[in-house]
Amino acid sequence: MNYTLHPLKTIDPSLLPKIAEIQLGDAGLLSRLGYPFVLRYFEIAIQDKRAFGFYAQDNKTGEIMGLSLASPEPSSLTSQLTHDRKWFIAQILKVLFSRPLIFLQMIISSITIKSQMENETDAVECVYFTVDPKFRGHHLGRTLQKALMDEGRKLGYKKILASIETWNKASLAATLSNGFTIVKTYREGIYHRHRLENRL
Ligand SMILES: CC(C)(COP(=O)(O)OP(=O)(O)OC[C@H]1O[C@@H](n2cnc3c(N)ncnc32)[C@H](O)[C@@H]1OP(=O)(O)O)[C@@H](O)C(=O)NCCC(=O)NCCS
């Protein structure tokens, strides 16, 4: 595969729908909330001062192949989803009536995300790394996560953290081969997750 990693902040906003489409391939809560939430989340992430990430683009075709995103305060990204009240209320009502369990999960996860980083100083969270199914299995996921580690180190962070569902073998393999270790296993509503960390 012949591709280049670019900083997510430099992406042409017209490519964000493709980023959102790829991110929908992740089984986490954001994807379960649906496409409008995913798209809005990435619109917020590229404007956020502290979040950073990368996207992989095919050198020949220009196709977006995958993305990664990190933040020292992931809860601030999700809380910014509520800033446009009218939009948020309309979207969240749809979730509440069509998928009430996901609504409940959103509340549980927002409390967990906030508390997980509360006592962490000099740490950054690997929030997402996702590869288009067409390009999986060629170490792109590992490379996108590694780019977060390198950038985090450059920015002066001392530790990187991640939460991964216990069934997610590909994500776990990539993260462990990037040098993370599992520090605990916990339940977060419908999710069973490992918490992993790595020194930068
Ligand atoms: C997780 C994900 C990004 C991995 O991307 P990828 O480019 O296919 O992964 P890589 O090729 O970099 O593989 C990294 C390691 O995982 C292993 N691996 C890849 N797919 C695997 C699978 N399905 N089962 C077991 N191991 C797997 C590889 O052999 C490799 O191991 P190695 O480093 O020891 O050689 C990709 O599967 C994905 O986008 N999944 C959906 C989104 C997601 O779950 N993201 C993570 C959320 S925490």
Ligand as a Chemical Component Dictionary entry (heavy atoms), coordinates in Angstrom:
data_LIG
# 
_chem_comp.id                   LIG 
_chem_comp.type                 NON-POLYMER 
_chem_comp.pdbx_formal_charge   0 
_chem_comp.three_letter_code    LIG 
# 
loop_
_chem_comp_atom.comp_id 
_chem_comp_atom.atom_id 
_chem_comp_atom.alt_atom_id 
_chem_comp_atom.type_symbol 
_chem_comp_atom.charge 
_chem_comp_atom.model_Cartn_x 
_chem_comp_atom.model_Cartn_y 
_chem_comp_atom.model_Cartn_z 
_chem_comp_atom.pdbx_ordinal 
LIG C1  C1  C 0 -8.452  -2.167  14.758 1  
LIG C2  C2  C 0 -8.087  -1.805  13.334 2  
LIG C3  C3  C 0 -7.837  -0.310  13.237 3  
LIG C4  C4  C 0 -6.781  -2.538  12.972 4  
LIG O1  O1  O 0 -6.371  -2.074  11.699 5  
LIG P1  P1  P 0 -5.487  -2.969  10.724 6  
LIG O2  O2  O 0 -4.807  -2.049  9.788  7  
LIG O3  O3  O 0 -6.290  -4.044  10.117 8  
LIG O4  O4  O 0 -4.497  -3.607  11.770 9  
LIG P2  P2  P 0 -2.968  -3.951  11.520 10 
LIG O5  O5  O 0 -2.806  -4.538  10.147 11 
LIG O6  O6  O 0 -2.157  -2.749  11.870 12 
LIG O7  O7  O 0 -2.747  -5.117  12.558 13 
LIG C5  C5  C 0 -2.112  -4.927  13.760 14 
LIG C6  C6  C 0 -1.961  -6.258  14.429 15 
LIG O8  O8  O 0 -3.261  -6.843  14.595 16 
LIG C7  C7  C 0 -3.289  -8.150  14.016 17 
LIG N1  N1  N 0 -4.632  -8.316  13.476 18 
LIG C8  C8  C 0 -5.183  -7.594  12.472 19 
LIG N2  N2  N 0 -6.452  -8.018  12.265 20 
LIG C9  C9  C 0 -6.666  -9.011  13.154 21 
LIG C10 C10 C 0 -7.790  -9.841  13.449 22 
LIG N3  N3  N 0 -8.945  -9.703  12.782 23 
LIG N4  N4  N 0 -7.669  -10.760 14.437 24 
LIG C11 C11 C 0 -6.521  -10.890 15.137 25 
LIG N5  N5  N 0 -5.421  -10.121 14.913 26 
LIG C12 C12 C 0 -5.499  -9.199  13.941 27 
LIG C13 C13 C 0 -2.217  -8.119  12.954 28 
LIG O9  O9  O 0 -1.725  -9.419  12.680 29 
LIG C14 C14 C 0 -1.171  -7.253  13.587 30 
LIG O10 O10 O 0 -0.405  -7.988  14.518 31 
LIG P3  P3  P 0 1.194   -7.829  14.521 32 
LIG O11 O11 O 0 1.454   -6.363  14.793 33 
LIG O12 O12 O 0 1.597   -8.710  15.657 34 
LIG O13 O13 O 0 1.638   -8.255  13.169 35 
LIG C15 C15 C 0 -9.169  -2.257  12.314 36 
LIG O14 O14 O 0 -9.440  -3.623  12.487 37 
LIG C16 C16 C 0 -10.457 -1.479  12.453 38 
LIG O15 O15 O 0 -10.608 -0.395  11.870 39 
LIG N6  N6  N 0 -11.423 -2.019  13.231 40 
LIG C17 C17 C 0 -12.711 -1.338  13.459 41 
LIG C18 C18 C 0 -12.507 -0.129  14.323 42 
LIG C19 C19 C 0 -11.912 -0.472  15.680 43 
LIG O16 O16 O 0 -12.276 -1.472  16.288 44 
LIG N7  N7  N 0 -10.983 0.393   16.118 45 
LIG C20 C20 C 0 -10.348 0.251   17.409 46 
LIG C21 C21 C 0 -11.259 0.738   18.479 47 
LIG S1  S1  S 0 -10.559 0.509   20.073 48 
# 
loop_
_chem_comp_bond.comp_id 
_chem_comp_bond.atom_id_1 
_chem_comp_bond.atom_id_2 
_chem_comp_bond.value_order 
_chem_comp_bond.pdbx_ordinal 
LIG C1  C2  SING 1  
LIG C2  C3  SING 2  
LIG C2  C4  SING 3  
LIG C2  C15 SING 4  
LIG C4  O1  SING 5  
LIG O1  P1  SING 6  
LIG P1  O2  DOUB 7  
LIG P1  O3  SING 8  
LIG P1  O4  SING 9  
LIG O4  P2  SING 10 
LIG P2  O5  DOUB 11 
LIG P2  O6  SING 12 
LIG P2  O7  SING 13 
LIG O7  C5  SING 14 
LIG C5  C6  SING 15 
LIG C6  O8  SING 16 
LIG C6  C14 SING 17 
LIG O8  C7  SING 18 
LIG C7  N1  SING 19 
LIG C7  C13 SING 20 
LIG N1  C8  SING 21 
LIG N1  C12 SING 22 
LIG C8  N2  DOUB 23 
LIG N2  C9  SING 24 
LIG C9  C10 SING 25 
LIG C9  C12 DOUB 26 
LIG C10 N3  SING 27 
LIG C10 N4  DOUB 28 
LIG N4  C11 SING 29 
LIG C11 N5  DOUB 30 
LIG N5  C12 SING 31 
LIG C13 O9  SING 32 
LIG C13 C14 SING 33 
LIG C14 O10 SING 34 
LIG O10 P3  SING 35 
LIG P3  O11 DOUB 36 
LIG P3  O12 SING 37 
LIG P3  O13 SING 38 
LIG C15 O14 SING 39 
LIG C15 C16 SING 40 
LIG C16 O15 DOUB 41 
LIG C16 N6  SING 42 
LIG N6  C17 SING 43 
LIG C17 C18 SING 44 
LIG C18 C19 SING 45 
LIG C19 O16 DOUB 46 
LIG C19 N7  SING 47 
LIG N7  C20 SING 48 
LIG C20 C21 SING 49 
LIG C21 S1  SING 50 
# 
